[in-house]
Amino acid sequence: MAGVSPVRRVLSEIAKLEGVRGVLVVSKDGFVIDAVIPAAGVNKDAVAAMVTSMFDAATNFSREFGLGDLSLMTIEYANSLALGAPVGDAYLVVLAESGATIGRIRYEIQKQKDRLKAAL
């Protein structure tokens, strides 16, 4: 992957996982930093616009109940999954099909967080 940014390299590795529909890094103010969207029908700008609200709500929930810092968020829908993790001053978001192996995706998110943070 000569000429590919370090951020794009990390996102591409996650996007190769079976069942992943898209991977985005979103700034804390809701803008796409970079994205790899292998599946059609994923609007990265719409996802990015909503990501900060989801993380703000999860962080407020954690603070209210003394749960500690948010490390990984998983949201399951009827036909899809959304997983997200704070990474420095940004958020990593993975969109996947409902049949995807969630444990494998979670493992890869945790594995790649430090590498992604350094690349940002």
C-alpha beads as a LAMMPS data file, in Angstrom:
LAMMPS data file: protein, C-alpha beads

120 atoms
119 bonds

1 atom types
1 bond types

-500.0 500.0 xlo xhi
-500.0 500.0 ylo yhi
-500.0 500.0 zlo zhi

Masses

1 110.0

Atoms # bond

1 1 1 0.000 0.000 0.000
2 1 1 2.634 2.493 -1.053
3 1 1 1.426 6.070 -0.922
4 1 1 -1.450 5.220 1.399
5 1 1 -1.722 7.221 4.609
6 1 1 -1.198 5.398 7.929
7 1 1 -4.817 6.169 8.891
8 1 1 -6.144 4.697 5.646
9 1 1 -3.940 1.623 6.123
10 1 1 -5.518 0.903 9.535
11 1 1 -9.045 1.502 8.258
12 1 1 -8.447 -0.754 5.260
13 1 1 -7.318 -3.615 7.486
14 1 1 -10.488 -3.356 9.575
15 1 1 -12.664 -3.018 6.440
16 1 1 -11.355 -6.374 5.178
17 1 1 -13.039 -8.221 8.046
18 1 1 -15.975 -10.335 6.953
19 1 1 -19.288 -8.514 7.316
20 1 1 -17.831 -5.009 7.719
21 1 1 -19.762 -2.439 5.681
22 1 1 -17.700 0.615 6.526
23 1 1 -15.028 2.063 8.794
24 1 1 -14.721 5.725 9.636
25 1 1 -12.598 8.002 11.756
26 1 1 -14.642 10.998 12.811
27 1 1 -13.432 14.146 14.557
28 1 1 -15.063 15.001 17.867
29 1 1 -16.867 17.842 16.116
30 1 1 -18.528 15.451 13.656
31 1 1 -16.434 15.600 10.482
32 1 1 -15.032 12.642 8.564
33 1 1 -11.247 12.462 8.897
34 1 1 -11.031 9.379 6.700
35 1 1 -13.266 6.486 5.706
36 1 1 -13.221 3.163 3.912
37 1 1 -16.695 2.201 2.758
38 1 1 -16.610 -1.115 0.853
39 1 1 -20.409 -1.512 0.812
40 1 1 -22.833 0.618 -1.159
41 1 1 -25.469 2.614 0.647
42 1 1 -23.424 3.947 3.581
43 1 1 -23.495 7.739 3.742
44 1 1 -20.289 8.589 5.598
45 1 1 -21.225 12.230 6.153
46 1 1 -24.564 11.287 7.722
47 1 1 -22.850 8.746 9.979
48 1 1 -20.216 11.282 11.012
49 1 1 -22.824 13.913 11.822
50 1 1 -24.489 11.591 14.339
51 1 1 -21.426 9.969 15.870
52 1 1 -20.540 12.770 18.269
53 1 1 -24.068 12.801 19.709
54 1 1 -23.924 9.048 20.329
55 1 1 -20.560 9.296 22.070
56 1 1 -21.635 12.339 24.088
57 1 1 -24.723 10.469 25.308
58 1 1 -22.692 7.364 26.215
59 1 1 -20.103 9.488 28.032
60 1 1 -22.803 11.342 29.985
61 1 1 -24.437 8.034 30.919
62 1 1 -21.096 6.722 32.155
63 1 1 -20.406 9.868 34.153
64 1 1 -23.892 9.842 35.734
65 1 1 -23.534 6.274 36.948
66 1 1 -19.814 6.287 37.709
67 1 1 -18.963 3.649 35.105
68 1 1 -15.529 4.988 34.145
69 1 1 -14.189 6.045 30.773
70 1 1 -15.873 4.749 27.643
71 1 1 -13.590 2.300 25.853
72 1 1 -15.899 0.631 23.322
73 1 1 -19.538 1.075 22.371
74 1 1 -21.616 -1.564 20.578
75 1 1 -25.077 -0.899 19.207
76 1 1 -27.043 -3.780 17.715
77 1 1 -29.857 -3.163 15.253
78 1 1 -32.170 -5.628 13.521
79 1 1 -29.933 -5.860 10.433
80 1 1 -26.692 -4.150 11.394
81 1 1 -24.138 -3.391 14.073
82 1 1 -22.335 -0.177 14.920
83 1 1 -19.199 -0.331 17.035
84 1 1 -17.254 2.690 18.134
85 1 1 -14.268 3.628 20.233
86 1 1 -12.691 6.918 21.221
87 1 1 -9.219 7.284 19.733
88 1 1 -7.428 10.400 20.951
89 1 1 -9.355 13.410 19.673
90 1 1 -11.463 11.309 17.320
91 1 1 -13.805 8.336 17.174
92 1 1 -13.359 5.090 15.278
93 1 1 -16.667 3.726 13.970
94 1 1 -17.209 0.326 12.349
95 1 1 -20.491 -0.517 10.625
96 1 1 -21.165 -4.214 10.083
97 1 1 -23.835 -6.663 9.018
98 1 1 -25.763 -8.318 11.833
99 1 1 -24.208 -11.697 11.018
100 1 1 -20.636 -10.398 11.361
101 1 1 -18.422 -11.916 14.034
102 1 1 -18.648 -9.196 16.671
103 1 1 -15.842 -10.618 18.793
104 1 1 -13.419 -10.466 15.879
105 1 1 -14.386 -6.862 15.109
106 1 1 -14.048 -5.842 18.758
107 1 1 -10.642 -7.513 18.926
108 1 1 -9.463 -5.669 15.814
109 1 1 -10.723 -2.318 17.136
110 1 1 -8.809 -2.783 20.389
111 1 1 -5.728 -3.996 18.518
112 1 1 -5.688 -1.025 16.123
113 1 1 -6.598 1.826 18.518
114 1 1 -3.019 2.742 19.502
115 1 1 -1.789 2.453 15.932
116 1 1 -4.619 4.687 14.731
117 1 1 -4.076 7.206 17.530
118 1 1 -0.397 7.503 16.545
119 1 1 -1.400 7.999 12.891
120 1 1 -3.793 10.807 13.717

Bonds

1 1 1 2
2 1 2 3
3 1 3 4
4 1 4 5
5 1 5 6
6 1 6 7
7 1 7 8
8 1 8 9
9 1 9 10
10 1 10 11
11 1 11 12
12 1 12 13
13 1 13 14
14 1 14 15
15 1 15 16
16 1 16 17
17 1 17 18
18 1 18 19
19 1 19 20
20 1 20 21
21 1 21 22
22 1 22 23
23 1 23 24
24 1 24 25
25 1 25 26
26 1 26 27
27 1 27 28
28 1 28 29
29 1 29 30
30 1 30 31
31 1 31 32
32 1 32 33
33 1 33 34
34 1 34 35
35 1 35 36
36 1 36 37
37 1 37 38
38 1 38 39
39 1 39 40
40 1 40 41
41 1 41 42
42 1 42 43
43 1 43 44
44 1 44 45
45 1 45 46
46 1 46 47
47 1 47 48
48 1 48 49
49 1 49 50
50 1 50 51
51 1 51 52
52 1 52 53
53 1 53 54
54 1 54 55
55 1 55 56
56 1 56 57
57 1 57 58
58 1 58 59
59 1 59 60
60 1 60 61
61 1 61 62
62 1 62 63
63 1 63 64
64 1 64 65
65 1 65 66
66 1 66 67
67 1 67 68
68 1 68 69
69 1 69 70
70 1 70 71
71 1 71 72
72 1 72 73
73 1 73 74
74 1 74 75
75 1 75 76
76 1 76 77
77 1 77 78
78 1 78 79
79 1 79 80
80 1 80 81
81 1 81 82
82 1 82 83
83 1 83 84
84 1 84 85
85 1 85 86
86 1 86 87
87 1 87 88
88 1 88 89
89 1 89 90
90 1 90 91
91 1 91 92
92 1 92 93
93 1 93 94
94 1 94 95
95 1 95 96
96 1 96 97
97 1 97 98
98 1 98 99
99 1 99 100
100 1 100 101
101 1 101 102
102 1 102 103
103 1 103 104
104 1 104 105
105 1 105 106
106 1 106 107
107 1 107 108
108 1 108 109
109 1 109 110
110 1 110 111
111 1 111 112
112 1 112 113
113 1 113 114
114 1 114 115
115 1 115 116
116 1 116 117
117 1 117 118
118 1 118 119
119 1 119 120
